[in-house]
Each structure stands twice: as structure tokens, then as C-alpha cells.
Amino acid sequence: MKSEIESKLSSLIKDPNLERLELDLKSPNLFSVLKLEKYEIRHSNFLSWLLNPKESHNLSDLFLKWFLKDIFSDEKVDWINEFYVDSLDMRKIQVYREWKNIDILIESEEFVVCIENKVDSNEHSNQLSRYKEIVYKNFPHKKKAFVFLSPYATVPVNEINKEIFVIYSYAEIKKNVETVLDVYVNSIPDKVKHYLEDYLKILRRDIMKEHESIELARIIYSNHKEALDFIFENKPDRLSDISPIIRKVVEEYGYKLGTVNKGYIRFLTTELHKVIPKSGNGWSGKESFLFEIDFWPKKVTFRTVISPGNEQNRQILERALSRLEGARKPSGKIWLVHFNESRKVDLTSEKFEDDSVIEELMKDLLDEQSTLINAVEAEILKEANYLRV
């Protein structure tokens, strides 16, 4: 006999609305494939591409002009107005990404426009004030406009910034994309047209929450709240998702995986894998020694670890590692750690929702530790004949 929750889950998977929603979410969309939906970095990349007249979209300065007309019509920009935009020489405009950490910077011979983009997070660390100071310092003789872009026209926290930054929303971006598609549809290359249509769908659905799929999702949740809450409570956490990514990178570097579990990936070099005894009693694989990557939401640590077990092997391994420059004296008596280096990294942040960013982080870590890994290998191999299984 089915339990109550099994009956509710059965009802959920038989709901035609769920199939409709799934089909909509699976419909081909370049930005969904690239997982752009809520990544500020990728939205900024695409917006800077659209804004740059010299880019490959063949829109020339169309999108840039519509954007500048919006910004220059705001009363906070008192040195120009929207009526001058069409007379500007767009050929001399430069568009920069991540210039001194500023999301997008538009520079002409006469002015600069600084854009801070917030898709799914709030202003923090006094960013707007710092960016304003950077622009004033680097462009003292140019006119300046400052833009705070967010999904719903969020207002800056700082009172001074409220008076300086033009408050701009993704509703305006959406309007400009719609305008370009509507007015210039016959002159836009098909490929670029598809890009804009895909991006427009992402803006409506994932940023502005206006798409029909949003209402469909709400209907499904209302009808199957208990089943969906049960699924949410039992979904895999991010650390579980990260583990196979780290394993993949470690194996790509030619290392042999040792005992792994949630929050820990352990490994050996190919040569050490041949000689390290399985005489320990600390790990399920019984390895006497392993390199360890310890990853938790706020920190990633690389260390060398000698496990508890056969005391003769422990002494030999400890002797080998102690000879290395920078080796510390282990503070514990059970697990012996001679090298331990941590990075403060918030793996739960938006940035690390992208698997490729996790991969790059792990590659950087392994590259950084390669000298130590090789040195440890060399010292242990000198003692290999003395180790006992």
C-alpha cells in the first residue's frame, strides 16, 4: 500500500502541467544551455557585447544608442540629454568589461558611463562609492554618468549615491531588446535575431518573472505543495554536486583517487600509489598517506595527511615529510599534517554555481601545489624500501 507521500508524488508526475513546464524549460535556448540565467558576469558579458558598436552582432550602434537615450534623459545626468545621442560619433566609443572591477564602462572622447550590474545580489562593500572614486580619479576631465542596473530598479544604500547613480532596471533592457527586434527585424542577421529572442525569453522568465512558465510553476506548486516540499527537502546539496567535479579535475591531472567522502577528495601521484602501504586504520581505503582537498562552504584546504595505523610506516612517512622546506611540526598525535594551506572561498555563492568556475579553482589549486606534491613524492620514494604493507 502506498504511503501518503508516495501518493502525492505519483499525482505530481501525472500532472500534465508538469510536462508542459518541462517542455518549455527544455526548449532550445542558447543562454539556458550556457547557464546564463542568473549569473551577473554572463549578463554583463552579453550586455557589453550588445553595447559595443564594434562587436560581431552587426547591430552597429543601435543598442548603444537606445541605452544612452535612456541614461541621458535622466535628470541626474545634467551635462547632456537624449536629443544629442544621434549626433554622437559612436565610432570612437570604447566598451570595457571588468575595467578595474567595474562591470561595464563606456568611454568616449567626451564622457564615460560607469555601469554596476546586480542580477541576483545586493550592493555590498561600498562598491558604488569605490567605483565612483575610481572613475573620477582616472577620468578627471571627462563628463561622467553612473548607472545602477538591477532587475527591479533597486536604489543604492548610500544617500550620496542615490543622488548620483541613474537607477536602471532590466525592464528597460528588455524594452530595448524588444525595440531592436521590432524596428530593425528586417536588417538583423538571423543568428543575431535568435540570440536576442533567446535573451528576451531569459529576461522575461528568469529576471522579470513575467513569462507564462512562471504562472505554470505557481499552479503546479499550489496543487502539489507537499510533494514538492518533500523533493526540495531531499535534494542533493551543493557540496555533493561539487565532489564529482573535483574528482574529475584530480583524475585529469593524472592522480589516483584515494578514499573520498563528502567534503574531502584524497589522492596520490601514480608513483606514490604504487608504494603507499594500506596499513592505516583511519580511512576506508586504509591508505597510510594521502594528499587531501578539504572543501566546505566557506573554505577550501589542501593538506598532506599521514593516517593512524602501523607505527613504523608512520615514522618513516613523517621523517620524509619533515625533511621538506616549510614542513610544520604536526600538532596532533593521530592524524599527522605537515602542510596545510587554506583559501577563503564561498562555494555557496552565485559565482560557484557554474561548474566550470569550480574546475578552474581546482586547477589553480593543483597548479599552485604541484611543486609541493612533486617534492613530497620524491622524499617518500627515497624511503619506499622501508615501508611495510
C-alpha positions as CSV (number, residue, x, y, z in Angstrom):
1,M,0.0,0.0,0.0
2,K,1.3,3.4,-1.0
3,S,2.2,5.9,1.8
4,E,0.6,9.3,1.7
5,I,3.8,11.0,0.3
6,E,4.1,8.3,-2.4
7,S,0.6,9.0,-3.5
8,K,1.3,12.8,-3.6
9,L,4.5,12.2,-5.7
10,S,2.5,9.9,-8.0
11,S,-0.1,12.6,-8.5
12,L,2.7,15.1,-9.2
13,I,4.4,13.1,-12.0
14,K,1.0,12.5,-13.7
15,D,0.1,16.2,-13.8
16,P,0.0,17.4,-17.5
17,N,1.1,20.9,-16.3
18,L,4.4,19.5,-15.1
19,E,5.0,18.1,-18.6
20,R,4.1,21.4,-20.1
21,L,6.5,23.2,-17.8
22,E,9.3,20.7,-18.5
23,L,8.9,21.0,-22.3
24,D,9.1,24.8,-22.0
25,L,12.2,24.7,-19.9
26,K,13.8,22.2,-22.3
27,S,13.0,24.2,-25.4
28,P,16.3,25.2,-27.1
29,N,17.8,28.4,-25.7
30,L,21.4,29.3,-26.0
31,F,21.5,31.1,-22.7
32,S,19.9,28.3,-20.8
33,V,22.5,25.9,-22.3
34,L,25.2,28.2,-21.1
35,K,23.5,28.6,-17.7
36,L,23.5,32.3,-18.0
37,E,20.1,32.9,-16.4
38,K,21.2,34.5,-13.1
39,Y,24.9,35.0,-13.5
40,E,25.8,38.7,-13.3
41,I,29.1,38.1,-15.0
42,R,27.5,36.5,-18.1
43,H,24.7,39.0,-18.3
44,S,27.4,41.7,-18.2
45,N,29.3,39.9,-20.9
46,F,26.3,39.8,-23.2
47,L,25.2,43.4,-22.4
48,S,28.7,44.7,-23.1
49,W,28.7,42.8,-26.4
50,L,25.3,44.4,-27.4
51,L,26.5,47.8,-26.3
52,N,29.8,47.7,-28.3
53,P,29.3,49.0,-31.8
54,K,32.5,47.2,-32.9
55,E,31.3,43.8,-32.0
56,S,30.2,40.9,-34.3
57,H,26.4,41.3,-33.8
58,N,26.2,43.6,-36.9
59,L,23.8,45.9,-34.9
60,S,26.3,48.7,-35.1
61,D,25.4,51.3,-32.5
62,L,21.6,50.5,-32.4
63,F,21.5,49.1,-28.9
64,L,24.1,51.5,-27.5
65,K,22.0,54.5,-28.7
66,W,18.8,53.2,-27.2
67,F,20.6,52.7,-23.9
68,L,22.3,56.1,-23.9
69,K,19.0,57.8,-24.7
70,D,17.6,56.2,-21.5
71,I,20.5,57.2,-19.4
72,F,20.9,60.8,-20.8
73,S,17.2,61.5,-20.3
74,D,17.6,61.1,-16.6
75,E,17.7,64.3,-14.6
76,K,20.8,63.1,-12.7
77,V,22.8,63.5,-15.9
78,D,22.7,67.3,-16.3
79,W,25.5,67.8,-18.8
80,I,23.7,66.2,-21.8
81,N,20.2,65.0,-22.8
82,E,18.8,62.3,-25.0
83,F,18.4,64.6,-28.0
84,Y,22.2,64.7,-28.6
85,V,22.7,60.9,-28.8
86,D,22.1,60.6,-32.5
87,S,24.8,63.2,-33.2
88,L,27.5,61.5,-31.2
89,D,30.4,59.9,-33.0
90,M,29.9,56.2,-32.0
91,R,33.0,55.1,-33.9
92,K,35.2,56.4,-31.2
93,I,33.4,54.8,-28.3
94,Q,35.0,52.0,-26.3
95,V,33.2,49.5,-24.2
96,Y,35.1,47.7,-21.4
97,R,34.3,44.7,-19.2
98,E,35.6,44.4,-15.7
99,W,37.7,47.6,-16.0
100,K,39.2,48.0,-12.5
101,N,36.4,45.7,-11.4
102,I,33.7,47.9,-12.9
103,D,31.1,45.7,-14.6
104,I,30.8,47.8,-17.8
105,L,32.5,51.0,-18.7
106,I,31.6,53.1,-21.8
107,E,34.2,55.6,-22.8
108,S,34.1,58.3,-25.5
109,E,36.3,61.3,-26.1
110,E,34.0,63.5,-24.1
111,F,32.4,61.3,-21.4
112,V,32.4,58.0,-19.5
113,V,29.4,55.9,-18.4
114,C,30.0,53.5,-15.4
115,I,27.6,50.6,-15.1
116,E,27.3,48.4,-12.0
117,N,25.2,45.3,-12.7
118,K,23.3,43.4,-10.0
119,V,21.2,40.5,-11.1
120,D,20.7,38.3,-8.1
121,S,22.5,40.0,-5.2
122,N,22.6,43.3,-3.4
123,E,25.1,46.2,-3.4
124,H,27.9,45.4,-0.9
125,S,31.3,46.6,0.4
126,N,30.5,50.2,-0.6
127,Q,31.1,49.2,-4.2
128,L,29.3,52.1,-5.8
129,S,31.3,54.7,-3.9
130,R,34.6,52.9,-4.7
131,Y,33.7,52.8,-8.4
132,K,32.7,56.4,-8.4
133,E,36.1,57.3,-6.9
134,I,37.9,55.2,-9.5
135,V,36.2,56.9,-12.4
136,Y,36.8,60.4,-11.0
137,K,40.5,59.6,-10.5
138,N,41.1,58.1,-13.9
139,F,38.9,60.4,-16.0
140,P,39.2,63.8,-14.2
141,H,38.5,65.9,-17.4
142,K,35.6,63.9,-18.8
143,K,31.9,64.2,-18.2
144,K,30.5,61.3,-16.1
145,A,27.4,59.2,-15.7
146,F,26.8,56.4,-13.2
147,V,24.3,53.7,-13.7
148,F,23.0,51.1,-11.1
149,L,21.4,48.3,-13.1
150,S,19.2,45.7,-11.3
151,P,16.1,43.6,-12.1
152,Y,13.7,46.0,-10.3
153,A,15.4,49.4,-10.2
154,T,17.0,48.9,-6.8
155,V,18.0,52.1,-5.1
156,P,21.6,52.4,-3.7
157,V,22.0,52.3,0.1
158,N,24.3,55.3,0.3
159,E,22.4,58.6,0.3
160,I,25.0,60.4,-1.9
161,N,25.0,57.6,-4.4
162,K,21.2,57.9,-4.6
163,E,21.7,61.4,-5.9
164,I,24.3,60.4,-8.5
165,F,23.5,57.0,-9.9
166,V,20.9,56.6,-12.5
167,I,18.5,53.8,-11.4
168,Y,18.1,51.5,-14.3
169,S,16.1,48.2,-14.5
170,Y,16.2,45.1,-16.6
171,A,12.7,46.1,-17.7
172,E,14.4,48.8,-19.7
173,I,16.9,46.4,-21.1
174,K,14.0,44.1,-22.1
175,K,12.2,47.1,-23.7
176,N,15.3,48.0,-25.7
177,V,15.8,44.4,-26.9
178,E,12.1,44.3,-28.0
179,T,12.5,47.6,-29.8
180,V,15.6,46.4,-31.7
181,L,13.8,43.2,-32.7
182,D,10.6,45.1,-33.7
183,V,12.0,48.1,-35.5
184,Y,15.1,46.6,-37.1
185,V,13.8,43.0,-37.7
186,N,14.4,43.1,-41.4
187,S,18.0,44.2,-41.1
188,I,19.2,42.0,-38.3
189,P,21.1,38.8,-39.2
190,D,19.2,35.6,-38.4
191,K,21.8,34.4,-36.0
192,V,21.7,37.6,-34.0
193,K,18.0,37.7,-34.1
194,H,17.9,34.2,-32.5
195,Y,20.4,35.4,-29.8
196,L,18.1,38.4,-29.0
197,E,15.0,36.3,-28.9
198,D,16.6,33.7,-26.6
199,Y,17.9,36.5,-24.3
200,L,14.5,38.2,-24.3
201,K,13.0,34.9,-23.0
202,I,15.5,34.7,-20.3
203,L,14.8,38.3,-19.2
204,R,11.1,37.7,-19.1
205,R,11.2,34.3,-17.4
206,D,14.3,34.4,-15.1
207,I,14.8,38.1,-14.4
208,M,11.5,39.8,-14.6
209,K,9.3,36.8,-13.7
210,E,6.8,37.6,-16.4
211,H,6.9,34.5,-18.5
212,E,3.9,32.1,-18.8
213,S,6.1,29.4,-17.3
214,I,6.2,31.3,-14.0
215,E,2.4,31.1,-13.7
216,L,2.5,27.5,-14.7
217,A,5.1,26.8,-12.0
218,R,3.0,28.5,-9.4
219,I,-0.1,26.4,-10.3
220,I,1.9,23.2,-10.0
221,Y,3.3,24.2,-6.7
222,S,-0.1,25.2,-5.4
223,N,-1.6,21.8,-6.5
224,H,1.4,19.7,-5.2
225,K,2.9,21.6,-2.4
226,E,3.5,18.6,-0.1
227,A,5.2,16.5,-2.8
228,L,7.4,19.4,-4.0
229,D,8.4,20.4,-0.4
230,F,9.4,16.8,0.2
231,I,11.5,16.8,-3.0
232,F,13.2,20.1,-2.0
233,E,14.0,18.8,1.5
234,N,15.7,15.8,0.0
235,K,17.5,17.3,-3.0
236,P,21.4,16.9,-3.2
237,D,23.3,19.8,-1.6
238,R,25.9,21.8,-3.4
239,L,28.8,20.0,-1.8
240,S,27.6,16.7,-3.2
241,D,27.4,18.3,-6.6
242,I,30.9,19.8,-6.3
243,S,32.6,16.5,-5.3
244,P,32.5,14.8,-8.8
245,I,33.8,18.0,-10.4
246,I,36.8,17.9,-8.1
247,R,37.4,14.2,-8.7
248,K,37.3,14.8,-12.4
249,V,39.9,17.5,-12.3
250,V,42.2,15.4,-10.0
251,E,42.0,12.5,-12.4
252,E,42.6,14.7,-15.4
253,Y,45.9,15.7,-13.7
254,G,46.9,12.1,-13.7
255,Y,46.5,11.5,-10.0
256,K,45.0,8.3,-8.4
257,L,42.0,8.8,-6.2
258,G,42.1,7.5,-2.6
259,T,39.4,7.5,0.0
260,V,36.8,10.2,-0.8
261,N,33.7,11.3,1.0
262,K,31.5,14.4,1.4
263,G,33.7,17.4,1.8
264,Y,37.0,15.5,1.1
265,I,38.8,14.4,-2.0
266,R,42.0,12.5,-1.4
267,F,44.6,11.3,-3.9
268,L,48.2,10.1,-4.6
269,T,50.6,10.5,-7.5
270,T,50.9,7.5,-9.8
271,E,54.3,6.6,-8.3
272,L,53.1,7.0,-4.7
273,H,50.1,4.9,-5.4
274,K,52.5,2.0,-6.1
275,V,54.3,2.3,-2.7
276,I,52.0,3.8,-0.1
277,P,51.0,0.9,2.3
278,K,47.4,0.0,3.0
279,S,48.2,-0.3,6.7
280,G,46.3,2.6,8.1
281,N,43.1,2.5,10.1
282,G,41.8,6.0,9.6
283,W,40.2,5.8,6.1
284,S,38.1,3.1,4.5
285,G,40.8,2.5,1.9
286,K,43.4,2.0,4.7
287,E,46.0,4.3,3.0
288,S,48.9,5.3,5.2
289,F,49.3,8.7,3.5
290,L,47.2,10.8,1.1
291,F,47.1,14.4,-0.3
292,E,43.7,15.9,0.8
293,I,41.5,18.6,-0.6
294,D,39.0,19.6,2.1
295,F,36.1,21.7,0.7
296,W,33.3,23.3,2.7
297,P,31.0,26.2,2.0
298,K,33.4,29.0,3.1
299,K,36.9,27.4,2.7
300,V,39.0,25.1,0.5
301,T,42.1,23.5,2.1
302,F,45.0,21.5,0.7
303,R,47.0,19.3,3.1
304,T,49.2,16.3,3.4
305,V,47.9,13.7,5.8
306,I,49.5,10.7,7.5
307,S,46.8,8.5,8.9
308,P,46.8,6.5,12.2
309,G,47.9,2.8,11.8
310,N,51.2,1.0,11.5
311,E,53.6,3.0,13.7
312,Q,56.8,2.0,11.7
313,N,55.2,3.3,8.4
314,R,54.0,6.5,10.2
315,Q,57.5,7.2,11.4
316,I,59.1,6.7,8.0
317,L,56.5,8.9,6.3
318,E,56.9,11.6,9.0
319,R,60.6,11.5,8.6
320,A,60.3,12.0,4.8
321,L,57.9,14.9,5.1
322,S,59.8,16.6,7.9
323,R,62.8,17.0,5.6
324,L,60.9,19.3,3.3
325,E,61.3,23.0,3.5
326,G,58.2,24.6,5.1
327,A,57.1,21.5,6.8
328,R,55.4,22.2,10.2
329,K,55.5,20.1,13.2
330,P,52.2,18.2,13.4
331,S,50.1,19.5,16.3
332,G,48.1,16.3,16.7
333,K,49.3,12.8,17.5
334,I,46.7,10.7,15.5
335,W,46.5,12.5,12.1
336,L,49.9,14.0,11.1
337,V,49.6,17.1,8.9
338,H,52.9,18.7,7.8
339,F,51.5,21.0,5.1
340,N,48.2,22.8,5.4
341,E,47.0,25.7,3.2
342,S,43.5,27.2,3.1
343,R,41.7,29.6,0.9
344,K,38.7,31.6,1.9
345,V,36.2,30.7,-0.9
346,D,32.4,30.9,-0.6
347,L,31.5,27.8,-2.6
348,T,27.8,28.6,-2.0
349,S,28.0,31.9,-3.8
350,E,26.5,32.6,-7.2
351,K,29.9,32.6,-8.8
352,F,30.5,28.9,-7.9
353,E,27.1,27.7,-9.2
354,D,28.9,27.4,-12.5
355,D,30.7,24.1,-12.7
356,S,33.5,25.5,-14.9
357,V,34.4,28.0,-12.2
358,I,34.8,25.2,-9.7
359,E,37.0,23.4,-12.3
360,E,39.2,26.4,-12.7
361,L,39.5,26.9,-9.0
362,M,40.7,23.3,-8.6
363,K,43.1,23.6,-11.5
364,D,44.6,26.7,-9.9
365,L,44.9,24.9,-6.6
366,L,46.6,21.8,-8.1
367,D,48.9,24.0,-10.2
368,E,49.8,26.0,-7.1
369,Q,50.6,22.9,-5.1
370,S,52.4,21.0,-7.9
371,T,55.9,21.8,-6.5
372,L,54.9,20.5,-3.1
373,I,53.3,17.4,-4.5
374,N,56.4,16.6,-6.5
375,A,58.7,17.2,-3.6
376,V,56.6,15.0,-1.3
377,E,56.6,12.3,-3.9
378,A,60.4,12.5,-4.2
379,E,61.1,12.3,-0.4
380,I,58.7,9.4,0.2
381,L,60.1,7.4,-2.7
382,K,63.5,7.7,-1.1
383,E,62.0,5.8,1.9
384,A,59.9,3.4,-0.2
385,N,62.0,0.3,0.5
386,Y,61.5,0.7,4.2
387,L,57.7,0.9,4.1
388,R,55.8,-2.2,5.0
389,V,52.4,-3.3,3.7
